[in-house]
Amino acid sequence: MGEVAKITELKPRAKIEKRDLDSLTTDDEVRAAVRIALSGANTREQRRAYVCISSQAAKTLQKTERIRVGLVRCRIKLLQDVKRCYRCFETGHLQYDCKGPDRKGQGLCIRCGESGHKLKECTRPPKCCICASKGYIKVDHIPGSHKCETSKRI
């Protein structure tokens, strides 16, 4: 199509997380293994690397279970792509498909569920407005986190 448009082939993509990289692992060492993005070091001086590749390549790579990066053999985990709605703060759908309450339009903070401020300015402890509205006891988390009971049911 020349200068007017660009044609690309759409393929399903998957995200893989590489765990147990030591904190001395350099970006170049990981990139030599696979094209990735690195996280910061955790309390055990380990980093995580994320890579987006085709779904077929991810399944093939996951069968190996570990990949050598520098001096370390790292575990590989296939991550699930979770849809998240920033209108009602729930998971499992996107904003254009939302049939839930417009919490964003009400000006609620996604961290504490209170109005009057945004996430950037929030200093309050986390409180899941979704779990609270459904009557769950544990609400000390943000909506959609791994602690959220409503996102576990999807």
Secondary structure, DSSP 8 states (H G I E B T S, - for coil): -TTS--------EEEEEEEEEETT--HHHHHHHS--EE----TTSEEEEEEEEEHHHHHHHHHT-EEEETTEEEEEEEE----B-TTT--BSS-GGG--S--TTTTTB-TTT--BSS-GGG--S----HHHHHTT-S---S-TTSTT-HHHHT-
